[in-house]
Amino acid sequence: QLQLVESGGGLVRPGGSLTLSCGASGDIFNIYQMGWYRQAPGNERELVASVTTGDRTKYADSVKDRFTISRDNAKNIVYLQMTDLKSTDTGVYFCNGDGGWDDEGYWHQYDYWGQGTQVTVSS
């Protein structure tokens, strides 16, 4: 069972920047898609950004051109660089690992989640 631990959240003023990190307890090179989700109070959890094993990225429209996701398979870390933060970016940010292959090459519908890190954008 892969454990994911998020860090880097905090309080930041509008227009500021933060970089979130998601550290994994094991290899992530075989995890098909690593993603960042966020959940604001009273809202459903939504996908913010994702990156596949082929480095194909996807972003929510609300964060395009402001957020950048990347994965370092050698260090087993996934990053989310956030710039020009807005109050609407406030929420708990969760790291997710979705699908992948075992050592024998068989596909598994993995679904790993971290505990989340709070990001608050406020003046």
N, C-alpha and C positions, 0 to 999 in steps of 0.2 A: 504494500500500500504506500503510494507516494505521498509524502507530507509536503504541503506548500505553506510557506510563511511569508507574509507581506510585511514590508517596512517602508518607511519614508513619508508616511502621512503627517499631517499637521495643520496648523492654522497659517493661512497666507492671505495677503491682501489681493484684491482684484488687480489683475494685470501681472501678478507674480508668477513664479515658476516653482515646480516641485518635480522630483523624480522618484517614482515608486520602484521598489525592487521586490521580486518574488523569488525566494530561495527554495530550492527543492531538495528533499532528503536523498534523492537518487537521480539517476539519469533522466534527462528530458529529451535527448536527441531522438528517442523513439516515440515521443508523444506527438501526434499529428498536429494538433492545434493548441497553442497556448494563448490564453486570452485574459483580458481585464474586463471585469464587469463592475458596475456601480449601482448602488441602491440609495436613493434619497428617501427621507422620511415620507411615508404614505404612498410611495411609488414602488412599482415592481422593479426587480433587478433587470438591468439592461446591459447589453454588450457595448463596451466602449471601443475596444480595439482587439484584434487578434492577429496572430502570425502562425503560419504553417511550417512544416518541416522544410518546405521549399522556399521559405522566406516570403511567401505571398501574404500581404497584409490587407486588413480590412478595418475601416473606421466608421463609427457612427457619424452621421452628417454633422452633428453638433460639435464634434471635436476635430474634424478634418482641418488640416493645415495648422493645428495648434498642438496636437499630441502626436508622439512617435513611439511605437512599440518596437522592441527588439528582443531577441533571444540569444543568449550566449550558451550554447550547448556544452562547451568545455567547462564552464563554471556552474552550469545548471541554474542559471538565473535568467529571469525575464524582467525587462525594464519597461516602464512607461514614463516617458519624458513629457511633462505637461507644461505648456507655456501659455501666456496671456489668459490666465485662469479667470473664470467668471463665477459669480455667486451660484449660478445654475450647475456648476461642476461639483458643488458640495454633495457629499455622500460618503458611504462606506464603499471602498474599492476592494474587490475580491479578485484573486488570481484563480484561474481555472485551467486544467489540463483535460483535453477532450480527445479521446480515441488514441489508438496507437498500436504498435506491434510488440510482441514479446521476443525473447531471444531466439526463438525458432521461426520467427517471421509471421506468426499468426496474428490476425487482427483482433483487437479487443475494444469494446466500446467503453474505454475508461472515462471516468468523470470525477476528477479530483478538484477539490476546493480548499482554499485557505480560509482563515478565520476573518480576514478583512482588516483594512486599515482606514482610519477616519481621515477624510480630507475636508477641511472647512475653509471656504473662501469668503472672507468678510473683512470689511474695513473697521 
